[in-house]
């Protein structure tokens, strides 16, 4: 039986960097979005709980599918096994978010 691939997805959301693991990722039919399904969270039997992973797990509890804007995606890696998902503060000097706004020049404008 073939092993399902696991993907690590890093994206920006409201000033924070999210690192999540999922088994299904593909381009959405909604233009400009990536669909993420089958989230993978570490099943820990230890007493020590990572608060960042718990926050992430609670945020995605009950979510069947998530649509992430392509311009928020930092990186997608196929990994051998899942790691610990986390949410960390965005440090603007290392990762630049794609600029928002009107990118297409208007007809008749010089820009």
N, C-alpha and C positions, 0 to 999 in steps of 0.2 A: 504494500500500500504506500503510495507516494505521500511524503510529508508536506504539509501545507507550508508555503513560504510565510515568513514573518517580516514585516516592514517596520522600520523605525521612522517616524515622521516628526520633523521639527518644524514648528510654525509659530508665527507671532500672533498674539491675541491680546488686545487691550493693554499694551505695554508690558506683556509678559511673554516668555518663551516657553512653549509647551513642547514636551517630548513624549510622544505616545507610541504604543506598539499596536499593530493591527495585522490581520491576515488578508484583508481584501481592500485594495486601493485601486481606483480607476478614475478616468476622466468622466465628469458628470455630463449628462445631457443638458444641464443648465450651464450655459456658456460661462467660462471663466472660473469654474469650481472643480475641485477634486473631491470625490466621494470616498469616505473612509467607513468601513464596516468591520465587524468581528473584532472589536477591541480586545486586547490581551492585557490583563493585569496580573502581576505576580501574585500567586496564591501563597501567601506566607503562613507558615505554621508557628513562626517565632512570636515571642511576646513583644519584641521591639517592632514598632510600626513607624514607617517613614511618613511624617505629616504631609509632605509634598505629594507623595503617591496617593495617600488617602484623600486629599483634596481633589486630585485628578479623578480618582475612582468615583467619588461622590458626584463630581460635576458631570461625568458621563454615565452615571447610573441610569438605566432605563433608556439610553440612547441606542437606537437600532442602527442609525446611519447619520453621519455628520458631513456637512458640506463645508469645505474650507476654501476660501478664495485663493486662486493660484498665486496672487501677488503676496499672500501671507506665508506661503511655503518657503522655508529656508532650505530644507534638504529632505530627501527620501532615500533611505538605505534598505536593501534587503539584508537581513541579518540571520545568523544561524539559529539563534534562540532569543527569546524576549529578554529584555533587561528591566530595569526599574524606571517606570514613567515618572516624570517630574514636571513641575512648574517652577521656573526661576525668573528673576527680574531681568528685564531687557537692558543690556548694556550697549547703548547706541554706538559706541566706538568700534564694535566688532562686527555687527551685522546691520546693514542698511535695508530698510523696508522700501519696497518699490514706491515711488512717489505717487500720490493721489492727485486727481484733478483731470482737467481736459487735456488730452495728449494730441488730439487731432487738430491741426490748424483749420480755421474756418475759411471757407472759400472767399477769396478777395483780400485776405489778411496777409501781411508781409512776414509773419512768423511761421 
